[in-house]
């Protein structure tokens, strides 16, 4: 019986694409099965039509030494039986029904981080090792410590929603909440002098009323994976609701992560020591528990 794991990652944003990849890596570890290299490049017309800054083209980001690629990958996919994702014992039983190799396919977001909880170090190390060296170097060179504001905009505000409609979009967190959080940060001696960095897929014009605040600056956008690694180094993360990109930064970095009320889709740090993932309203004081990660961490 020969098993292979195949993550199907194309066609989604980086955050969503990382889920099938991560589940495939966990299955491969349990089943001692090689991973067929995922295809991260797939053209999508939507980001161009909406004039989003991030075009969601991730070719060139990754190369894992242990992944099967090239002609070998093509031959295996052509010859093998293809099985749906499942638990190793179930997959073993199905694979044993044939003498052909079996490829187990992993696709979609499934239960988001639920299958990944408690595997933070393993997933982080795998992702770091397969990120290409120049992109890792750019992340390592970023100055820490800092506070991160992740303000999701691009694919939301370019779909024709009115200002009133946006308040009902679960992926939208209003600027007033981020401004309130900046005000609260400025009242805390241990963090008031840290840089407050805005990570966004929106424009500077959309965020102008936030960017004019003292100590707040706009992140100079890099590749999506570099930005993810940079954001994962924040001492404190104020996250946009229902953004898997921001959730991945929290998952990888383990920093205290705060959301606006009703915007915490899933807690991603279960299994880490002393996780802090909270919802906090405008004007509420930042709890002491959220200040445990100052002055910050450095990638290594």
C-alpha positions in Angstrom: 0.0 0.0 0.0 1.5 3.3 -1.1 -0.1 6.6 0.1 0.4 10.2 -1.0 -1.2 13.4 0.3 -2.3 16.0 -2.2 -3.3 19.5 -0.9 -5.5 21.3 -3.4 -4.9 25.0 -2.6 -5.4 27.1 -5.7 -8.2 29.5 -6.3 -8.5 30.9 -2.8 -6.8 33.6 -0.8 -3.6 32.6 1.0 -5.3 32.2 4.4 -7.9 29.8 3.0 -5.3 27.9 0.9 -3.2 27.1 3.9 -5.9 25.0 5.5 -5.8 22.0 3.0 -2.0 22.2 3.0 -1.8 22.1 6.8 -4.2 19.1 7.0 -2.2 17.3 4.4 1.0 17.8 6.3 -0.6 16.4 9.5 -2.0 13.4 7.6 1.4 12.8 5.9 3.1 12.8 9.3 0.6 10.3 10.7 0.6 8.0 7.7 4.3 8.5 6.9 3.1 9.5 3.4 4.9 11.9 1.0 3.2 15.1 0.1 2.6 15.9 -3.6 3.7 19.5 -4.0 0.6 21.8 -4.1 0.0 24.2 -7.0 -0.1 27.6 -5.5 -0.5 29.5 -8.8 -3.9 29.9 -10.3 -5.2 32.9 -12.2 -8.3 34.6 -10.8 -10.1 37.4 -12.6 -12.0 38.7 -9.6 -9.1 40.6 -7.9 -8.3 42.3 -11.2 -11.9 43.3 -11.9 -12.2 44.7 -8.3 -8.8 46.3 -8.6 -7.7 44.7 -5.4 -4.0 45.4 -4.4 -3.5 41.7 -3.7 -4.0 39.6 -6.9 -3.8 36.3 -5.0 -1.0 34.8 -7.1 1.2 32.8 -4.8 3.6 31.1 -7.2 7.2 31.4 -6.1 6.4 31.7 -2.4 7.1 28.1 -1.4 9.4 25.1 -2.1 9.4 22.3 0.4 12.4 20.0 0.2 10.4 16.8 0.9 7.5 17.5 -1.5 7.2 15.3 -4.6 7.2 17.5 -7.7 7.9 17.5 -11.4 7.4 14.4 -13.6 7.2 12.1 -10.6 4.2 14.1 -9.3 2.5 13.9 -12.7 3.0 10.2 -13.0 1.7 9.5 -9.5 -1.4 11.6 -10.0 -2.1 9.9 -13.3 -1.7 6.3 -12.1 -3.1 6.5 -8.6 -6.6 6.1 -7.1 -7.8 9.3 -5.7 -9.4 9.1 -2.2 -11.3 11.8 -0.2 -9.7 13.2 2.9 -10.3 11.1 6.1 -8.7 9.8 9.2 -5.7 7.5 8.6 -7.3 4.2 9.7 -10.2 4.9 7.3 -7.9 5.8 4.5 -5.7 2.8 5.1 -8.7 0.4 4.8 -9.8 2.0 1.6 -6.3 2.1 0.1 -5.8 -1.6 0.8 -8.6 -2.5 -1.6 -6.4 -1.8 -4.6 -2.8 -2.5 -5.6 -2.5 0.9 -7.1 -1.0 3.9 -5.2 -3.6 6.0 -3.5 -3.6 9.8 -3.4 -5.6 11.4 -0.6 -7.0 14.8 -1.6 -7.3 17.7 0.9 -9.4 20.6 -0.2 -11.4 23.4 1.2 -11.4 25.1 4.6 -13.2 22.3 6.5 -13.4 23.3 10.1 -10.8 26.0 9.8 -8.3 25.7 12.6 -10.0 22.9 14.6 -7.9 20.1 13.1 -4.8 22.2 13.7 -5.2 23.1 17.3 -2.3 22.0 19.4 -0.1 21.6 16.3 1.1 25.2 16.3 4.9 24.4 16.4 4.7 21.7 13.8 2.7 23.7 11.3 4.7 26.9 11.9 8.0 25.1 11.3 6.7 23.4 8.2 5.4 26.7 6.7 8.6 28.5 7.7 10.9 25.8 6.2 9.0 25.8 2.8 8.9 29.7 2.5 11.6 30.7 0.1 14.7 32.2 1.7 14.4 35.8 0.3 10.8 36.1 1.7 11.9 34.8 5.1 14.8 37.2 5.1 12.5 40.1 4.5 10.3 39.0 7.4 13.3 38.6 9.8 14.6 42.0 9.0 11.4 43.8 10.1 11.9 45.9 13.2 10.2 44.7 16.3 8.4 45.2 18.7 5.2 46.7 17.3 1.4 46.6 17.6 -0.5 45.4 14.5 -3.8 46.6 13.2 -5.1 44.2 10.6 -7.8 46.2 8.6 -9.4 44.0 6.0 -10.9 46.1 3.2 -9.9 45.3 -0.4 -12.3 42.5 -1.4 -15.1 43.9 0.8 -15.2 47.6 0.0 -14.9 47.0 -3.7 -18.1 45.1 -4.1 -20.5 48.1 -4.1 -21.8 47.9 -0.6 -23.2 51.2 0.8 -21.9 52.5 4.1 -25.0 51.2 5.8 -24.7 47.8 4.2 -21.1 47.4 5.3 -22.2 47.4 9.0 -24.0 44.1 8.3 -21.0 42.4 6.6 -19.4 40.1 9.1 -15.9 40.5 7.6 -16.0 44.3 8.0 -14.7 45.9 11.2 -15.3 49.7 11.3 -12.4 52.1 11.5 -14.0 53.6 14.6 -13.1 50.4 16.5 -9.5 50.5 15.4 -9.3 54.2 16.3 -10.6 53.4 19.7 -8.1 50.7 20.2 -5.3 53.1 19.3 -6.6 55.5 21.9 -6.5 52.7 24.5 -3.0 51.6 23.5 -1.8 55.2 24.0 -3.0 55.1 27.7 -0.8 52.1 28.6 2.7 53.0 29.6 4.3 49.6 28.5 3.0 49.9 24.9 2.2 53.5 24.2 5.6 54.1 22.6 5.5 51.1 20.3 5.0 51.6 16.6 1.4 50.9 15.6 1.5 49.3 12.1 -1.6 49.0 9.9 -1.7 45.9 7.7 -4.4 46.2 5.0 -5.5 45.3 1.6 -7.3 48.6 1.3 -6.0 52.0 0.2 -4.4 54.8 2.2 -7.4 57.0 1.3 -9.8 54.5 2.8 -7.8 54.5 6.1 -6.9 58.1 6.2 -8.7 58.9 9.5 -6.7 56.1 11.1 -3.4 56.9 9.6 -3.4 60.5 10.8 -3.3 59.3 14.4 -0.1 59.8 16.3 2.2 56.8 16.2 0.2 55.0 13.5 1.8 54.1 10.2 0.9 52.1 7.1 2.8 48.9 6.4 4.7 48.9 3.2 3.0 45.9 1.6 5.2 43.0 0.5 4.3 39.5 -0.7 1.3 38.0 1.1 3.5 35.3 2.8 6.1 37.9 3.9 3.3 40.1 5.3 1.9 37.1 7.2 5.2 36.3 8.8 5.8 40.0 9.7 2.3 40.3 11.3 2.9 37.1 13.2 5.7 38.9 15.1 3.4 41.6 16.5 3.4 42.0 20.3 -0.4 42.7 20.2 -2.8 42.1 17.3 -6.1 44.0 16.7 -7.7 41.8 14.1 -10.4 42.1 11.5 -13.3 39.8 12.1 -13.7 36.7 10.0 -10.4 37.1 8.2 -8.4 33.8 7.9 -5.3 35.8 7.1 -5.4 37.6 10.4 -6.3 34.3 12.2 -3.3 32.7 10.7 -1.1 35.5 12.0 -2.6 34.8 15.5 -2.2 31.1 15.1 1.5 31.3 14.0 2.5 34.1 16.4 0.5 33.3 19.5 0.3 36.9 20.5 -2.7 38.4 22.4 -5.4 39.0 19.7 -8.4 41.3 20.2 -11.5 41.6 18.0 -14.5 43.9 17.9 -17.7 42.5 19.5 -19.2 39.7 17.4 -16.1 39.4 15.2 -14.2 36.5 16.8 -15.0 33.7 14.4 -12.9 31.0 16.0 -10.3 30.8 18.7 -7.1 29.5 17.1 -4.6 29.4 20.0 -6.1 26.5 22.0 -3.2 24.3 23.0 -0.8 27.2 23.5 0.1 28.3 27.1 -2.1 31.2 28.3 -3.9 32.0 25.1 -5.5 35.5 24.9 -8.2 35.9 22.3 -10.9 38.4 23.3 -13.6 40.6 22.0 -13.5 44.2 23.3 -15.8 47.1 22.6 -15.0 50.6 21.7 -14.0 52.6 24.7 -13.2 49.5 26.8 -9.8 49.2 28.5 -7.4 46.7 27.1 -7.2 43.9 29.7 -3.9 43.2 31.5 -3.8 39.7 30.1 -3.4 41.1 26.6 -0.1 42.8 27.6 1.9 39.6 28.3 3.8 39.6 25.0 5.6 42.9 25.2 8.2 43.7 23.9 7.6 41.0 21.2 9.2 38.1 19.4 11.7 37.5 16.6 11.6 34.9 14.0 14.4 32.4 14.0 
